[in-house]
Amino acid sequence: MEVNPVNPGFPPNIPITVHAISNRELLIPSRGRNGSLFAITNIYTGSVQYVGEAIGEHIDNYNNEKVIEAYSKGKIPEISINRVTLTSNQTGIYSFQQTTGILEKYSFSGELLWQKNLKIQAQIDLFNHIALNNVKIGLRDEPRDLFMYAKAMEASENGVAVLLNLPNGEPVTIVWVSDDGSGMEVVTIESIEQSELGMWPSFTLSSSVGKIWMLNTEEGIIYESEWPL
């Protein structure tokens, strides 16, 4: 596959994230194309099935000036409004909406099974903090804070864990949602500082041994902690 089949004209034709659900099928964020959040694509046949309901309009072309201008005004760039993080397990697909804090689960045929709002009390003013910081940066050529409610997501056979994005000073916090969506637990990990994980961490956990491992992808450092669930 040479180009992104969901947004083939979108430079650089490589989606921000993809997730494989089989040796033939990939989940690819659609950025709102056809009113969807993501697509199930077959890399051999080229078929594309659009899934979910978009939050905002589809933006066909990336305009760096408009993106920087939006950040400098404390706004979410239009092209980022439909941003999702995707993962799956043996029972379905998990889609986390980064600008709403809503987690959804879909069947492999694209049917919505359930949805939950994962925002917690500590995230109430999160986007205000992000907006104010970006306004301070203005049009300077510096990294902006992204408008996102989660830093990473990992599914297992029993459910899905979402590593929340929180203001500085808050403990590392993970929301665990059971496979059928009926149960939700908030786990705080006091032994690890958020700053230690960097901007783009990843993690994996094992309920059988009661451990969670978190990776700072920028520095290559792995942190181990107890997992209570």
C-alpha positions in Angstrom: 0.0 0.0 0.0 1.7 3.2 -1.2 -0.7 5.8 0.1 -3.3 6.2 2.8 -6.4 4.7 1.3 -8.7 6.8 3.6 -7.2 10.2 2.8 -5.0 9.6 -0.3 -4.5 13.3 -1.0 -3.5 14.2 2.5 0.2 15.0 2.8 2.4 13.1 3.6 -0.1 10.3 2.9 0.9 8.5 6.2 -1.8 8.6 9.0 -0.7 9.6 12.4 -1.6 6.2 13.8 -2.8 2.8 12.5 -3.8 -0.3 14.2 -3.9 -3.8 12.8 -6.9 -6.0 13.6 -5.8 -8.9 11.3 -3.0 -9.6 8.8 -5.3 -8.0 6.2 -7.2 -5.2 8.0 -6.0 -1.9 9.4 -7.9 0.7 11.5 -7.0 4.2 10.1 -8.3 7.5 11.5 -10.5 9.2 8.8 -10.3 12.8 10.0 -14.1 13.1 9.5 -14.2 11.8 5.9 -17.7 10.7 5.0 -18.9 11.8 8.4 -16.8 9.1 10.2 -14.1 8.9 12.9 -12.1 6.0 11.4 -12.1 3.4 8.7 -11.6 -0.4 8.5 -9.4 -1.0 5.5 -8.3 -4.1 3.7 -4.8 -3.7 2.5 -5.2 -6.4 -0.1 -8.5 -5.6 -1.7 -8.4 -1.8 -1.0 -11.9 -1.9 0.5 -12.7 0.9 3.0 -15.5 0.9 5.6 -16.1 4.2 7.4 -17.1 3.9 11.0 -18.4 6.2 13.8 -19.8 9.7 13.7 -17.5 12.6 13.1 -17.3 15.4 15.7 -16.5 18.1 13.1 -16.2 18.7 9.4 -13.7 16.8 7.3 -10.6 19.0 6.4 -9.2 17.7 3.2 -5.9 19.6 3.1 -3.4 20.4 5.8 -2.7 24.2 6.1 0.2 24.8 8.5 -0.5 28.5 8.8 -4.1 27.9 9.8 -3.0 25.3 12.4 -0.5 27.6 14.0 -2.9 30.5 14.0 -5.6 28.4 15.7 -3.1 27.4 18.4 -2.0 31.0 18.9 -5.6 32.0 19.6 -6.1 29.2 22.1 -8.3 27.2 19.7 -8.4 23.6 18.5 -7.2 23.4 14.9 -10.1 22.3 12.7 -8.0 19.4 11.3 -7.5 18.0 14.9 -11.2 18.0 16.0 -11.8 14.5 14.8 -8.5 13.1 16.2 -9.0 9.5 17.6 -6.8 6.9 19.2 -7.6 3.3 18.2 -7.0 -0.2 19.5 -8.8 -3.5 19.7 -9.1 -6.9 21.4 -10.7 -10.2 20.4 -14.3 -8.8 20.9 -14.1 -5.4 19.1 -12.6 -2.0 18.4 -12.0 0.8 20.8 -12.0 4.4 19.6 -11.1 7.2 22.0 -12.1 10.8 20.9 -9.3 13.0 21.8 -11.2 16.3 21.8 -14.3 15.0 23.7 -12.9 12.4 26.1 -15.4 9.8 24.9 -14.5 6.2 24.6 -16.5 4.0 22.2 -16.5 0.3 21.4 -17.5 -1.0 18.0 -17.9 -4.5 16.6 -15.6 -5.6 13.8 -18.5 -5.0 11.4 -18.7 -1.3 12.5 -21.7 -1.4 14.9 -21.5 0.9 17.9 -21.7 -1.3 21.1 -21.3 1.2 23.8 -19.8 4.6 24.7 -18.5 6.2 28.0 -17.2 9.7 28.9 -13.8 9.2 30.6 -13.1 12.8 31.6 -12.4 13.0 35.3 -12.5 16.0 37.8 -8.8 16.8 37.2 -9.5 17.3 33.5 -12.2 19.9 33.8 -9.9 22.8 33.1 -7.4 20.8 31.0 -8.2 22.4 27.7 -8.2 25.9 29.2 -4.6 25.2 30.5 -3.6 24.0 27.1 -5.2 27.0 25.3 -3.5 29.5 27.7 -0.1 27.9 27.2 -0.5 28.0 23.4 -1.6 31.6 23.5 1.6 32.4 25.4 3.7 30.7 22.8 1.8 32.7 20.1 3.3 32.4 16.6 6.8 31.5 17.8 8.3 28.4 16.4 7.9 26.3 19.5 6.1 23.0 20.3 2.4 23.5 21.2 0.4 21.5 23.7 -2.0 19.3 21.8 -5.7 19.3 22.7 -6.1 15.7 23.8 -7.6 13.9 26.8 -5.4 10.8 26.6 -1.8 10.1 26.0 -2.1 6.3 25.2 -4.5 3.4 25.2 -4.0 -0.3 25.5 -6.6 -3.1 25.2 -6.5 -6.6 26.7 -8.9 -9.6 26.7 -10.7 -8.1 29.7 -11.1 -4.5 28.6 -9.2 -1.4 27.8 -6.9 1.0 29.8 -6.6 4.7 28.9 -3.7 6.8 30.1 -5.1 10.2 30.7 -3.6 13.5 29.8 -3.5 15.7 33.0 -2.2 19.1 34.1 1.3 19.2 35.7 1.2 18.2 39.4 -1.5 15.5 39.0 -0.5 11.9 39.5 -0.3 9.4 36.5 -3.8 8.3 36.1 -5.3 5.4 34.1 -9.0 4.7 33.5 -9.8 1.0 33.1 -13.1 0.0 31.4 -14.3 -3.5 31.3 -14.9 -5.3 28.0 -18.7 -4.9 28.0 -18.5 -1.3 29.2 -20.3 -2.0 32.5 -17.5 -1.3 34.8 -15.0 1.6 35.1 -12.1 2.1 37.6 -9.7 5.0 38.0 -6.2 4.0 39.0 -3.5 6.5 40.1 0.2 5.6 40.1 1.8 7.8 42.6 5.3 6.3 42.1 5.7 7.8 38.6 5.7 11.5 37.8 3.9 12.6 34.6 7.0 14.4 33.4 8.9 11.2 33.5 6.7 9.7 30.8 7.2 12.5 28.2 4.7 13.6 25.7 4.2 10.3 23.8 4.4 7.5 26.3 3.2 3.9 25.7 2.4 1.2 28.2 1.3 -2.4 28.7 -0.1 -4.2 31.7 -0.6 -7.7 33.0 -3.5 -8.4 35.4 -2.2 -11.9 36.0 1.1 -10.6 37.6 -0.3 -7.3 38.8 2.2 -5.1 36.9 2.2 -2.2 34.5 5.1 -1.1 32.4 5.3 2.4 31.0 7.7 3.6 28.3 9.1 7.1 27.8 9.4 6.8 24.0 11.6 9.9 23.7 14.3 8.7 26.1 13.8 4.9 26.0 13.2 4.5 29.7 10.8 1.8 31.1 9.0 2.3 34.4 7.4 -0.6 36.3 4.7 -0.3 38.9 2.0 -2.3 40.6 -1.3 -2.8 38.8 -4.2 -3.3 41.3 -6.9 -4.6 38.9 
